[in-house]
């Protein structure tokens, strides 16, 4: 169980008496009642059986009288959530608000971040976590919503929502991958698309390619949709909010390209990427290729099935390596 949930369970009696809206919980928990609602940006949590999950752009239920936000890793994502929370509370002033998170995730900085428009009350601390209640003044000035960021890549504009991976500039690994990636044909999969830079490059380099881009993060999916709409007709791409490959229709691709995602919150997880490599042959046409970039110390090759042929190193630099493998 995530330690934030362990801390919250110490206050189960209080939360059980409220209609709680849970924001960005790291996993499901029995503390979430059938009468509660949840907004999940992570598709794997959205899929939790029995969870009354709202779409991230849905209106929040008016009967909500308690909100619990799980402190996000990205500070831009925190600002995005807090803007939405204050907007709601100003319309529903009897709604109580809590923020919970791990010390190593930055929760201790919360009082300074809300100083201009809210007071914080430390409710509890345990399991290296802290639970704060926010007291938002009715006349408080609404905190400014964080802007989408943007940068230029080879003459193309890339925009990203708050907290999306590599939102301010192209990361070193993807830059190396794109520098050696050939012009593609056929149908390609951009796995863990982030803001959509790989998918955008594929579509921009050739008219003979179509792309499916997927990501587990809802705001990454929204970012990719916006970026691809500027460079290609909508019949040349689709963007899927997916927990790994779980929400992807069964099909085969001429190529799979990925900078494998391996971060979830403040912890490091490789499971989704390793699952992709294990299943890669089932998603590639005969002769189809798998391209990926990874830190030098990561060994995804060991996850490849026997039906995928020899792995070739295509580039090496700045602490990253680019590899290609072909389905037999």
MITOR-946023 format. One record per residue: x, y, z of N, C-alpha, C, O, CB in turn; residue number from 0. Coordinates in steps of 0.05 Angstrom, whole numbers. Glycine has a CB too. Example, Ala and Ser with C-alpha at 12.3 -4.5 7.8 and 13.67 -1.06 7.14 Angstrom:
<sites>
264;-114;156;246;-90;156;264;-66;156;285;-66;169;226;-89;181;0 $
257;-45;142;273;-21;143;258;1;157;268;23;161;282;-12;114;1 $
</sites>
This chain:
<sites>
17;-24;0;0;0;0;17;25;0;38;26;14;-19;0;24;0 $
9;45;-16;24;70;-17;24;83;11;2;83;24;13;89;-38;1 $
46;94;21;47;105;48;28;128;52;19;132;75;75;114;54;2 $
21;143;31;1;165;35;-26;153;43;-40;166;59;-1;181;9;3 $
-33;131;32;-58;118;40;-57;108;68;-77;110;83;-65;94;21;4 $
-34;98;77;-31;89;104;-36;112;124;-48;109;145;-4;77;109;5 $
-26;136;117;-31;159;133;-60;167;133;-71;173;154;-13;183;124;6 $
-72;167;110;-100;175;108;-119;156;123;-139;165;134;-109;176;79;7 $
-112;131;124;-129;111;138;-131;117;168;-149;107;181;-118;83;133;8 $
-112;131;179;-114;139;207;-137;158;212;-145;163;235;-87;152;216;9 $
-148;170;191;-170;189;193;-195;180;178;-211;195;168;-161;217;182;10 $
-197;153;177;-219;141;162;-247;151;172;-265;155;156;-218;111;163;11 $
-250;154;198;-276;162;209;-284;189;198;-307;193;191;-274;163;240;12 $
-265;207;197;-272;234;187;-279;233;157;-299;245;149;-248;254;192;13 $
-263;220;141;-267;220;112;-292;204;105;-305;210;84;-243;208;98;14 $
-299;184;121;-323;168;114;-349;183;117;-369;175;106;-324;144;133;15 $
-348;206;131;-372;222;134;-376;243;112;-395;258;113;-372;236;161;16 $
-357;244;93;-358;265;73;-361;252;45;-354;229;41;-333;282;74;17 $
-371;268;26;-370;261;-2;-344;270;-13;-341;294;-20;-395;272;-18;18 $
-325;252;-15;-298;260;-22;-293;258;-52;-302;240;-66;-277;242;-7;19 $
-278;278;-62;-268;277;-89;-238;273;-87;-223;290;-77;-274;303;-105;20 $
-228;249;-96;-200;242;-93;-186;250;-119;-195;243;-141;-197;211;-88;21 $
-164;265;-117;-151;275;-140;-123;262;-143;-106;265;-126;-148;305;-138;22 $
-120;248;-165;-94;236;-173;-83;217;-153;-59;218;-146;-74;258;-178;23 $
-100;200;-142;-91;179;-124;-71;161;-138;-75;155;-161;-115;163;-112;24 $
-50;151;-124;-30;134;-137;-40;106;-142;-28;91;-157;-5;133;-121;25 $
-62;98;-129;-73;72;-131;-100;72;-118;-107;90;-103;-54;50;-119;26 $
-116;51;-123;-142;49;-109;-138;41;-80;-117;32;-71;-159;28;-123;27 $
-160;46;-64;-158;40;-36;-187;37;-25;-205;50;-35;-143;62;-20;28 $
-190;21;-4;-216;17;8;-228;42;21;-251;43;27;-215;-5;28;29 $
-211;62;25;-220;87;37;-238;102;17;-254;119;25;-197;104;45;30 $
-236;96;-8;-254;108;-29;-281;94;-28;-283;71;-35;-241;106;-57;31 $
-301;108;-19;-328;97;-17;-342;96;-44;-334;109;-63;-345;114;3;32 $
-363;81;-45;-378;79;-70;-392;106;-77;-399;110;-100;-399;57;-68;33 $
-396;123;-57;-408;149;-61;-388;170;-68;-395;193;-75;-424;157;-36;34 $
-362;164;-67;-341;183;-73;-336;183;-104;-345;166;-119;-315;175;-59;35 $
-322;204;-112;-313;206;-140;-283;209;-140;-271;217;-120;-327;230;-154;36 $
-271;204;-163;-242;206;-166;-236;217;-194;-249;210;-213;-228;179;-162;37 $
-216;234;-194;-205;244;-220;-176;233;-222;-159;239;-205;-206;275;-222;38 $
-171;217;-243;-146;204;-246;-133;212;-272;-145;208;-293;-149;173;-244;39 $
-109;222;-271;-94;228;-296;-79;203;-305;-71;202;-328;-75;251;-291;40 $
-75;185;-287;-60;160;-293;-81;139;-301;-99;132;-286;-44;150;-268;41 $
-78;129;-326;-98;110;-337;-99;84;-320;-121;72;-318;-91;103;-365;42 $
-77;75;-309;-77;51;-293;-95;53;-268;-107;34;-260;-49;43;-286;43 $
-96;77;-257;-113;81;-233;-142;85;-242;-160;76;-228;-103;105;-217;44 $
-146;99;-264;-172;103;-275;-187;77;-279;-211;75;-277;-171;119;-301;45 $
-172;56;-285;-183;29;-291;-190;13;-266;-200;-9;-268;-165;13;-308;46 $
-185;24;-242;-189;9;-217;-218;-1;-215;-236;16;-217;-181;26;-193;47 $
-223;-27;-212;-250;-37;-210;-265;-24;-187;-255;-20;-165;-250;-67;-206;48 $
-290;-16;-193;-308;-4;-173;-303;25;-168;-318;38;-152;-304;-19;-148;49 $
-283;37;-180;-277;65;-176;-296;83;-193;-298;78;-217;-248;72;-183;50 $
-309;103;-180;-325;122;-195;-307;144;-206;-304;165;-194;-348;134;-176;51 $
-295;138;-228;-275;156;-239;-288;175;-259;-303;167;-277;-252;141;-253;52 $
-281;201;-256;-290;222;-274;-268;226;-295;-245;222;-290;-296;248;-259;53 $
-277;234;-319;-257;244;-338;-245;269;-328;-257;284;-313;-271;249;-366;54 $
-219;273;-335;-204;295;-323;-216;323;-330;-212;342;-315;-176;294;-332;55 $
-231;324;-352;-243;350;-359;-273;352;-352;-286;370;-361;-240;355;-389;56 $
-283;332;-337;-311;334;-328;-314;355;-306;-295;361;-292;-320;306;-317;57 $
-338;366;-303;-344;383;-280;-344;366;-255;-352;343;-255;-371;397;-284;58 $
-335;378;-233;-335;364;-208;-363;365;-195;-377;385;-197;-314;376;-189;59 $
-371;343;-182;-398;341;-171;-403;363;-150;-387;368;-132;-403;314;-159;60 $
-427;375;-152;-434;397;-134;-437;387;-105;-433;403;-86;-459;411;-143;61 $
-443;362;-101;-447;351;-74;-421;345;-60;-421;337;-37;-464;326;-75;62 $
-398;349;-73;-372;345;-61;-368;364;-38;-370;388;-41;-350;348;-82;63 $
-363;353;-14;-356;370;9;-329;364;21;-322;373;43;-378;367;31;64 $
-313;348;7;-286;343;15;-269;336;-9;-277;321;-27;-285;320;35;65 $
-245;347;-11;-226;342;-33;-200;333;-20;-190;346;-2;-223;367;-51;66 $
-189;311;-31;-162;303;-23;-144;301;-48;-150;286;-66;-163;275;-8;67 $
-123;317;-48;-104;318;-70;-79;303;-61;-68;309;-40;-98;346;-79;68 $
-69;285;-77;-44;272;-73;-22;289;-86;-23;294;-110;-44;243;-84;69 $
-3;298;-70;17;317;-79;32;305;-103;45;284;-101;36;323;-56;70 $
32;319;-126;45;308;-150;75;314;-150;85;332;-137;32;320;-175;71 $
89;298;-166;118;302;-168;125;328;-182;142;343;-173;131;279;-184;72 $
111;334;-204;116;359;-219;103;383;-207;78;382;-202;108;355;-248;73 $
118;403;-201;107;427;-188;87;442;-206;68;454;-197;129;446;-179;74 $
92;440;-233;72;452;-252;46;437;-250;25;450;-253;83;451;-280;75 $
46;411;-245;22;396;-242;7;403;-217;-17;404;-216;27;365;-243;76 $
23;409;-195;11;418;-170;-4;444;-175;-27;447;-165;32;422;-149;77 $
8;463;-189;-5;489;-194;-30;485;-210;-50;499;-206;14;507;-209;78 $
-30;466;-229;-54;460;-245;-77;450;-228;-99;459;-231;-47;439;-267;79 $
-70;432;-210;-91;421;-192;-101;443;-173;-125;446;-169;-80;398;-176;80 $
-83;459;-161;-92;479;-142;-109;500;-154;-128;510;-142;-67;492;-129;81 $
-104;507;-179;-121;526;-193;-150;515;-195;-169;530;-190;-110;533;-221;82 $
-152;490;-202;-179;478;-205;-192;476;-177;-217;480;-175;-176;450;-218;83 $
-177;469;-157;-188;466;-130;-199;492;-120;-222;494;-111;-167;455;-110;84 $
-184;514;-122;-193;540;-113;-217;549;-128;-236;561;-117;-170;561;-115;85 $
-217;545;-155;-241;552;-171;-266;538;-161;-287;551;-159;-236;545;-200;86 $
-263;513;-153;-287;498;-143;-295;508;-115;-319;512;-110;-280;468;-142;87 $
-276;511;-98;-282;518;-70;-294;546;-68;-311;551;-51;-256;517;-53;88 $
-287;564;-86;-299;591;-86;-328;590;-93;-344;607;-86;-284;609;-105;89 $
-336;569;-108;-364;565;-114;-378;547;-94;-403;547;-92;-367;553;-142;90 $
-363;532;-79;-373;514;-58;-357;518;-33;-341;500;-26;-373;484;-68;91 $
-362;540;-18;-344;548;4;-345;528;28;-327;530;45;-352;575;14;92 $
-364;510;29;-365;491;51;-348;466;46;-346;448;63;-393;483;57;93 $
-335;465;23;-319;442;16;-292;444;30;-278;464;29;-315;440;-15;94 $
-284;422;44;-258;421;57;-237;409;38;-244;393;21;-261;404;83;95 $
-212;417;42;-191;409;24;-167;399;40;-158;412;59;-183;432;5;96 $
-156;376;31;-131;365;43;-112;359;21;-119;353;-2;-137;340;60;97 $
-86;361;28;-65;353;9;-47;333;25;-38;339;47;-48;378;-2;98 $
-41;310;13;-24;290;26;-2;283;7;-5;282;-17;-41;265;33;99 $
22;277;19;44;269;2;68;261;18;68;264;42;52;292;-17;100 $
88;250;4;112;241;17;132;263;20;133;282;4;124;218;0;101 $
147;262;42;167;282;47;187;285;24;193;307;16;183;275;73;102 $
196;263;13;215;264;-9;203;273;-35;217;279;-54;228;237;-13;103 $
176;276;-36;163;286;-59;158;316;-58;149;328;-77;137;273;-62;104 $
166;329;-35;164;358;-34;140;369;-19;136;393;-20;164;369;-60;105 $
125;352;-5;101;362;9;107;383;30;90;399;36;87;338;22;106 $
131;383;41;138;403;61;139;431;50;137;451;66;165;396;74;107 $
141;434;24;141;461;13;113;472;7;110;495;-1;157;461;-13;108 $
93;456;12;65;465;7;58;491;20;47;509;7;46;444;15;109 $
63;495;46;55;521;59;66;545;44;51;565;42;64;521;88;110 $
90;544;35;101;567;20;88;571;-7;85;594;-16;131;563;16;111 $
80;549;-19;68;551;-46;40;563;-46;31;573;-66;68;524;-59;112 $
26;561;-23;-2;571;-22;-4;595;-4;-26;603;2;-20;549;-13;113 $
18;606;4;19;627;24;1;651;17;-11;663;35;47;637;29;114 $
0;658;-8;-14;682;-17;-45;680;-16;-59;700;-16;-6;690;-44;115 $
-55;655;-15;-84;652;-17;-96;631;1;-121;627;1;-91;646;-45;116 $
-80;618;17;-91;598;35;-74;594;60;-50;600;59;-95;571;21;117 $
-85;584;81;-70;576;105;-69;546;105;-88;532;97;-83;588;131;118 $
-47;535;116;-45;506;118;-45;498;147;-34;511;165;-19;497;105;119 $
-58;476;152;-60;464;179;-49;436;177;-61;419;163;-89;465;191;120 $
-28;430;191;-16;403;190;-33;385;207;-35;388;232;13;403;200;121 $
-46;366;194;-64;347;208;-48;324;221;-54;316;243;-85;337;189;122 $
-29;314;206;-16;289;215;9;284;198;12;295;176;-36;265;213;123 $
26;268;209;50;259;194;57;231;204;57;225;228;74;278;198;124 $
64;214;185;72;186;191;81;174;165;74;183;143;48;170;204;125 $
96;152;167;105;137;143;120;155;124;118;152;99;81;124;130;126 $
134;175;135;149;195;118;130;211;100;138;219;78;170;180;102;127 $
106;215;109;86;230;95;74;251;113;76;250;137;64;212;83;128 $
61;272;100;48;293;115;20;297;103;16;295;79;65;319;114;129 $
1;302;121;-26;309;113;-32;337;122;-32;343;146;-47;289;125;130 $
-37;355;102;-44;383;108;-74;388;101;-84;376;81;-26;402;92;131 $
-87;405;116;-112;416;107;-108;444;98;-93;459;110;-134;415;130;132 $
-121;451;75;-119;478;65;-144;493;73;-166;483;70;-116;478;34;133 $
-140;517;83;-162;535;90;-161;558;69;-144;576;71;-161;546;119;134 $
-179;558;51;-179;577;29;-199;599;35;-223;594;38;-186;563;2;135 $
-189;623;36;-207;646;42;-225;651;19;-217;650;-4;-190;671;48;136 $
-251;656;24;-271;661;3;-263;683;-16;-268;683;-40;-298;667;14;137 $
-249;704;-5;-242;727;-21;-214;723;-33;-203;742;-45;-243;752;-4;138 $
-202;700;-31;-175;695;-40;-173;700;-70;-192;693;-85;-165;667;-33;139 $
-151;711;-79;-146;714;-108;-140;687;-120;-122;672;-110;-123;734;-113;140 $
-153;680;-141;-149;654;-153;-120;651;-162;-111;668;-178;-169;650;-177;141 $
-106;631;-154;-78;627;-163;-78;624;-193;-96;612;-205;-65;603;-150;142 $
-58;636;-206;-57;635;-235;-53;607;-245;-37;592;-235;-33;653;-244;143 $
-69;601;-266;-66;574;-278;-40;572;-293;-33;591;-307;-90;569;-298;144 $
-25;550;-289;0;548;-304;-4;546;-334;-22;533;-343;16;523;-294;145 $
13;560;-348;11;560;-377;22;534;-389;40;521;-377;25;584;-389;146 $
12;526;-412;25;506;-428;52;517;-436;55;541;-442;8;497;-452;147 $
72;501;-437;99;509;-446;102;502;-475;88;485;-485;121;497;-428;148 $
122;514;-488;127;507;-516;156;511;-522;171;527;-510;109;525;-534;149 $
165;496;-542;192;499;-553;192;491;-582;173;478;-592;212;482;-537;150 $
213;498;-596;215;492;-625;233;468;-629;255;467;-617;225;517;-640;151 $
225;450;-646;242;427;-654;243;426;-684;223;419;-697;233;400;-642;152 $
265;433;-696;269;433;-725;247;447;-740;236;437;-760;271;404;-735;153 $
240;470;-730;220;487;-743;191;480;-736;173;493;-746;223;485;-772;154 $
187;461;-719;160;453;-711;155;461;-682;173;457;-665;155;423;-715;155 $
132;472;-676;125;479;-649;115;455;-633;98;440;-643;103;501;-650;156 $
126;452;-610;117;432;-591;105;445;-566;119;462;-554;140;412;-583;157 $
81;439;-559;69;449;-535;62;427;-516;57;404;-524;43;465;-542;158 $
63;433;-490;59;412;-470;43;423;-446;48;446;-437;85;400;-461;159 $
25;407;-436;10;414;-412;28;412;-387;49;399;-389;-16;397;-409;160 $
19;424;-365;36;423;-341;44;395;-332;27;378;-329;21;437;-318;161 $
69;391;-327;79;366;-316;84;344;-336;93;322;-329;61;357;-297;162 $
79;349;-362;85;329;-383;115;326;-386;129;346;-385;71;336;-410;163 $
124;302;-391;152;296;-393;166;314;-414;155;318;-436;157;267;-401;164 $
189;325;-407;205;342;-425;189;364;-437;189;368;-462;217;324;-447;165 $
175;379;-420;156;399;-430;169;425;-439;157;440;-455;136;405;-410;166 $
193;430;-431;206;455;-438;227;453;-460;234;473;-472;219;466;-413;167 $
236;429;-465;257;425;-486;258;396;-492;249;379;-477;285;436;-476;168 $
270;390;-515;273;362;-523;293;349;-505;316;359;-503;280;360;-553;169 $
286;326;-494;305;312;-476;327;299;-493;324;294;-517;291;290;-460;170 $
350;294;-480;374;284;-494;370;257;-508;379;253;-530;397;282;-475;171 $
355;239;-494;351;213;-506;335;214;-531;342;202;-551;338;195;-486;172 $
312;228;-531;296;231;-554;310;245;-577;307;238;-600;270;245;-548;173 $
326;265;-570;342;279;-590;361;260;-605;363;261;-629;358;302;-577;174 $
374;243;-590;392;223;-602;376;203;-619;385;197;-641;408;208;-580;175 $
354;194;-609;337;175;-625;329;187;-651;331;175;-672;313;167;-608;176 $
318;212;-650;308;224;-675;331;230;-694;326;232;-719;293;250;-668;177 $
355;233;-684;378;240;-702;385;216;-720;398;220;-741;402;248;-686;178 $
378;192;-712;385;168;-728;361;153;-739;364;134;-754;402;149;-712;179 $
337;162;-731;313;148;-740;308;153;-769;307;177;-777;289;156;-723;180 $
306;132;-786;301;137;-815;273;146;-820;256;146;-803;308;112;-831;181 $
268;155;-845;241;161;-854;225;135;-854;234;115;-866;241;175;-882;182 $
202;135;-841;186;111;-838;164;109;-859;156;130;-870;175;109;-810;183 $
154;85;-864;131;80;-880;112;61;-865;121;47;-847;138;68;-908;184 $
87;62;-872;68;44;-859;57;56;-833;57;80;-829;81;17;-854;185 $
49;38;-815;36;46;-791;56;43;-768;67;21;-764;11;29;-785;186 $
60;64;-752;80;64;-731;66;69;-704;45;82;-703;101;85;-736;187 $
78;59;-683;69;63;-655;89;79;-640;113;72;-639;63;36;-641;188 $
80;102;-629;97;118;-611;88;111;-583;67;120;-574;94;149;-617;189 $
103;95;-569;96;85;-543;107;103;-521;131;108;-520;106;56;-538;190 $
89;114;-504;98;134;-484;103;160;-497;126;171;-496;122;124;-468;191 $
83;171;-511;87;193;-530;94;220;-517;105;238;-530;63;197;-546;192 $
88;224;-491;93;250;-478;78;272;-493;54;270;-497;123;255;-478;193 $
93;292;-501;80;314;-516;77;308;-546;65;324;-560;97;339;-513;194 $
87;285;-555;83;277;-582;105;284;-602;101;284;-626;58;289;-592;195 $
129;289;-591;151;298;-609;159;276;-629;164;283;-652;175;306;-593;196 $
159;251;-621;167;229;-639;145;226;-661;151;224;-684;171;203;-624;197 $
120;225;-652;98;223;-671;98;246;-691;93;242;-714;71;221;-656;198 $
102;270;-681;103;293;-698;125;292;-719;121;298;-742;106;319;-682;199 $
149;282;-710;171;279;-728;165;258;-750;171;262;-773;197;272;-713;200 $
153;236;-742;147;215;-761;127;225;-782;131;221;-806;134;191;-747;201 $
107;240;-774;87;250;-793;98;271;-811;91;274;-834;63;260;-778;202 $
116;288;-800;128;309;-815;148;301;-835;153;315;-855;140;329;-797;203 $
161;277;-831;182;269;-849;172;253;-873;186;251;-894;201;251;-834;204 $
148;243;-872;137;227;-894;107;228;-895;94;228;-874;147;198;-892;205 $
97;229;-919;68;228;-923;58;199;-924;34;194;-926;60;242;-949;206 $
77;180;-923;70;152;-926;70;137;-900;74;113;-899;89;138;-946;207 $
65;152;-878;65;140;-852;40;148;-837;31;171;-840;90;147;-836;208 $
29;130;-821;8;136;-802;18;129;-775;35;112;-772;-19;121;-809;209 $
7;142;-754;18;139;-727;-4;134;-707;-25;148;-707;35;164;-719;210 $
0;115;-689;-15;113;-665;4;121;-642;25;110;-639;-26;84;-660;211 $
-5;141;-626;11;150;-603;-4;144;-578;-29;149;-577;18;181;-606;212 $
10;134;-558;-5;128;-533;12;137;-509;37;138;-510;-11;98;-531;213 $
-2;142;-487;11;149;-462;-8;143;-440;-32;144;-443;20;180;-462;214 $
3;138;-416;-13;132;-392;-23;158;-379;-42;157;-363;3;116;-372;215 $
-11;181;-386;-17;206;-373;-38;221;-390;-33;226;-414;8;223;-368;216 $
-60;229;-377;-81;243;-392;-72;269;-404;-79;276;-426;-105;247;-374;217 $
-56;285;-389;-47;310;-400;-26;307;-422;-25;324;-440;-35;327;-377;218 $
-11;285;-422;6;279;-444;-10;274;-469;-3;283;-491;25;255;-438;219 $
-31;259;-467;-49;253;-489;-61;278;-501;-62;282;-525;-71;233;-481;220 $
-70;296;-483;-81;321;-493;-60;338;-507;-65;350;-528;-93;338;-469;221 $
-35;337;-497;-14;352;-510;-8;341;-538;-5;356;-557;12;351;-492;222 $
-6;314;-540;0;302;-566;-22;308;-586;-16;314;-609;3;272;-562;223 $
-47;306;-577;-69;312;-595;-67;340;-607;-71;344;-631;-96;309;-581;224 $
-60;359;-590;-58;387;-599;-35;390;-618;-37;405;-638;-55;405;-575;225 $
-12;378;-612;11;380;-630;8;367;-657;16;378;-677;36;369;-616;226 $
-4;343;-657;-7;329;-682;-28;342;-700;-26;340;-724;-15;300;-677;227 $
-48;354;-688;-69;367;-704;-58;390;-721;-70;397;-741;-91;378;-686;228 $
-35;401;-713;-23;423;-729;-7;413;-753;-2;428;-771;-5;439;-711;229 $
0;387;-753;19;378;-774;7;357;-792;19;351;-813;44;367;-761;230 $
-16;346;-786;-26;324;-803;-57;323;-801;-69;332;-782;-14;297;-793;231 $
-68;312;-822;-97;307;-823;-104;286;-802;-87;268;-797;-106;299;-851;232 $
-128;287;-791;-135;269;-769;-138;240;-778;-140;223;-760;-160;278;-756;233 $
-138;234;-804;-139;206;-812;-111;194;-813;-108;170;-820;-152;204;-840;234 $
-90;209;-807;-63;199;-807;-53;192;-779;-31;181;-777;-44;219;-820;235 $
-68;198;-759;-59;191;-732;-82;187;-713;-105;195;-719;-41;214;-721;236 $
-77;174;-692;-95;172;-669;-79;172;-644;-56;163;-643;-114;147;-671;237 $
-91;182;-623;-78;185;-597;-95;170;-576;-119;174;-575;-73;214;-588;238 $
-82;152;-561;-96;134;-543;-87;138;-514;-63;137;-509;-93;105;-551;239 $
-105;142;-496;-99;143;-467;-99;114;-458;-120;102;-456;-120;161;-451;240 $
-76;103;-452;-74;74;-448;-54;68;-426;-33;80;-423;-66;60;-473;241 $
-61;48;-410;-44;36;-390;-26;15;-404;-35;-8;-408;-60;23;-366;242 $
-3;24;-412;14;6;-429;-1;1;-455;-9;20;-468;20;-20;-415;243 $
-4;-24;-462;-18;-32;-487;-47;-39;-482;-61;-48;-501;-4;-54;-500;244 $
-56;-37;-457;-82;-48;-449;-106;-37;-465;-124;-52;-471;-87;-43;-420;245 $
-106;-11;-471;-129;1;-485;-125;2;-515;-141;15;-529;-134;29;-474;246 $
-104;-10;-525;-98;-9;-554;-111;-32;-569;-109;-55;-560;-67;-10;-558;247 $
-126;-25;-590;-138;-46;-607;-117;-64;-619;-95;-55;-626;-156;-33;-629;248 $
-123;-89;-620;-104;-108;-631;-98;-102;-660;-116;-102;-677;-114;-137;-628;249 $
-73;-97;-666;-64;-91;-693;-34;-97;-694;-22;-104;-674;-70;-61;-701;250 $
-23;-94;-718;6;-97;-721;18;-72;-734;5;-59;-751;13;-122;-738;251 $
42;-66;-726;55;-42;-735;80;-48;-751;93;-69;-747;63;-24;-711;252 $
86;-30;-770;111;-33;-785;135;-25;-768;157;-35;-772;110;-16;-810;253 $
130;-8;-749;152;0;-730;140;9;-704;118;21;-703;169;23;-743;254 $
154;3;-682;148;14;-656;172;31;-648;195;22;-649;142;-9;-635;255 $
167;55;-640;188;74;-632;182;84;-604;160;92;-598;191;98;-652;256 $
203;83;-586;197;91;-559;222;102;-545;244;92;-549;186;68;-543;257 $
218;122;-529;237;129;-507;223;118;-482;206;132;-471;243;161;-506;258 $
229;94;-474;212;79;-455;207;94;-429;226;102;-415;225;52;-449;259 $
182;99;-423;176;112;-397;182;94;-374;175;70;-374;147;121;-397;260 $
194;105;-353;200;89;-329;196;103;-303;206;94;-283;227;77;-331;261 $
183;126;-303;178;141;-278;148;142;-272;132;147;-290;190;169;-279;262 $
141;136;-247;114;139;-238;115;154;-212;125;143;-192;99;112;-235;263 $
106;179;-211;108;195;-187;137;199;-179;153;205;-196;92;181;-164;264 $
143;194;-154;171;197;-145;186;170;-144;209;169;-135;172;211;-118;265 $
172;149;-153;184;123;-154;192;116;-183;182;129;-202;165;101;-142;266 $
209;96;-186;217;88;-212;205;60;-218;209;41;-202;248;87;-215;267 $
191;58;-240;179;33;-248;186;27;-277;186;45;-294;148;33;-244;268 $
192;2;-283;199;-6;-310;179;-25;-322;182;-33;-345;227;-18;-310;269 $
158;-32;-307;141;-54;-315;127;-49;-342;126;-68;-358;120;-58;-294;270 $
117;-25;-346;102;-20;-372;121;-23;-395;113;-34;-416;89;7;-371;271 $
145;-12;-393;164;-14;-415;173;-43;-420;175;-52;-442;188;4;-410;272 $
179;-57;-398;187;-85;-401;165;-102;-413;171;-120;-429;195;-96;-373;273 $
140;-96;-406;117;-110;-418;116;-105;-448;110;-123;-464;91;-102;-405;274 $
121;-81;-457;122;-74;-485;143;-91;-500;138;-103;-521;127;-44;-490;275 $
167;-93;-488;188;-108;-502;181;-138;-503;187;-151;-523;214;-104;-487;276 $
170;-148;-481;162;-177;-481;141;-182;-502;141;-204;-514;152;-185;-454;277 $
123;-163;-507;101;-168;-526;106;-157;-554;89;-159;-571;76;-155;-515;278 $
130;-146;-558;135;-131;-583;130;-148;-608;119;-137;-628;163;-122;-583;279 $
137;-173;-608;133;-190;-632;104;-193;-639;97;-196;-663;146;-217;-628;280 $
86;-192;-619;58;-194;-624;45;-169;-637;23;-170;-646;43;-201;-598;281 $
61;-147;-636;50;-122;-646;65;-113;-671;58;-92;-683;52;-101;-625;282 $
85;-127;-680;100;-120;-704;93;-139;-727;89;-163;-723;130;-121;-698;283 $
92;-128;-752;90;-145;-775;116;-160;-779;136;-153;-767;83;-128;-801;284 $
116;-180;-795;141;-195;-802;160;-175;-815;154;-161;-834;135;-219;-821;285 $
184;-173;-804;204;-154;-813;201;-127;-801;217;-109;-807;202;-152;-843;286 $
181;-123;-784;177;-97;-771;199;-91;-751;211;-110;-740;150;-96;-757;287 $
204;-66;-745;227;-59;-728;218;-45;-702;197;-31;-701;246;-40;-743;288 $
233;-50;-682;230;-37;-656;254;-19;-651;277;-29;-651;227;-58;-633;289 $
249;7;-647;270;26;-642;266;37;-614;243;44;-606;269;49;-663;290 $
288;39;-599;285;52;-573;312;65;-565;333;58;-574;277;31;-552;291 $
309;84;-546;332;97;-535;330;93;-505;308;94;-493;333;127;-542;292 $
353;89;-492;353;84;-463;379;93;-451;399;94;-464;347;54;-457;293 $
378;98;-425;403;103;-410;422;79;-413;413;56;-416;398;108;-380;294 $
447;84;-413;467;63;-418;464;39;-399;469;16;-407;495;74;-415;295 $
454;44;-375;453;22;-355;428;5;-358;426;-16;-344;455;33;-327;296 $
409;13;-374;384;-2;-376;386;-24;-397;396;-19;-419;361;17;-383;297 $
377;-48;-390;379;-71;-408;351;-81;-415;341;-100;-402;396;-94;-395;298 $
339;-69;-435;313;-79;-444;316;-103;-463;297;-118;-468;297;-57;-458;299 $
340;-107;-473;344;-129;-492;336;-156;-480;326;-174;-494;373;-130;-501;300 $
341;-159;-454;335;-185;-442;305;-191;-441;298;-214;-436;346;-185;-413;301 $
288;-171;-445;259;-175;-445;249;-183;-472;226;-192;-474;245;-149;-436;302 $
265;-181;-493;255;-187;-520;250;-217;-524;266;-233;-514;275;-177;-541;303 $
229;-224;-538;223;-253;-543;242;-263;-565;255;-248;-579;194;-257;-551;304 $
243;-290;-567;261;-302;-586;253;-296;-615;270;-298;-633;260;-332;-582;305 $
228;-288;-619;219;-282;-646;228;-255;-656;223;-247;-679;189;-283;-648;306 $
242;-240;-639;254;-214;-647;284;-220;-651;297;-231;-633;249;-191;-626;307 $
295;-211;-673;322;-218;-680;343;-202;-666;338;-189;-645;326;-215;-709;308 $
367;-202;-677;390;-190;-665;386;-160;-660;374;-146;-677;414;-194;-682;309 $
395;-151;-637;393;-123;-630;418;-109;-640;440;-118;-635;390;-119;-599;310 $
414;-86;-653;436;-70;-664;437;-44;-649;416;-31;-644;433;-65;-694;311 $
461;-36;-641;464;-9;-630;468;11;-652;486;8;-669;489;-8;-610;312 $
450;31;-653;450;50;-676;464;76;-669;472;91;-688;422;55;-684;313 $
465;83;-644;478;108;-636;485;107;-606;473;92;-591;460;133;-642;314 $
505;123;-598;513;123;-571;524;151;-565;542;161;-578;535;101;-565;315 $
513;164;-544;523;190;-537;508;203;-514;484;197;-510;522;208;-561;316 $
522;219;-499;510;235;-477;496;217;-456;476;225;-444;490;255;-488;317 $
507;193;-452;495;175;-432;473;157;-442;460;143;-426;487;190;-409;318 $
467;159;-468;444;143;-480;454;126;-503;474;131;-515;422;162;-489;319 $
438;105;-508;443;88;-531;417;84;-546;395;82;-534;455;61;-523;320 $
418;84;-573;395;78;-590;398;50;-601;420;43;-611;392;99;-612;321 $
377;34;-600;378;7;-610;356;2;-630;336;16;-631;375;-13;-586;322 $
361;-18;-647;340;-27;-666;340;-58;-665;361;-71;-664;346;-17;-695;323 $
316;-69;-666;312;-98;-668;291;-103;-688;273;-87;-692;305;-111;-640;324 $
293;-126;-702;274;-132;-723;259;-159;-717;272;-178;-709;288;-134;-751;325 $
233;-159;-722;218;-183;-718;224;-203;-742;225;-195;-765;187;-177;-717;326 $
229;-228;-734;236;-248;-754;212;-255;-772;213;-271;-790;246;-273;-740;327 $
</sites>
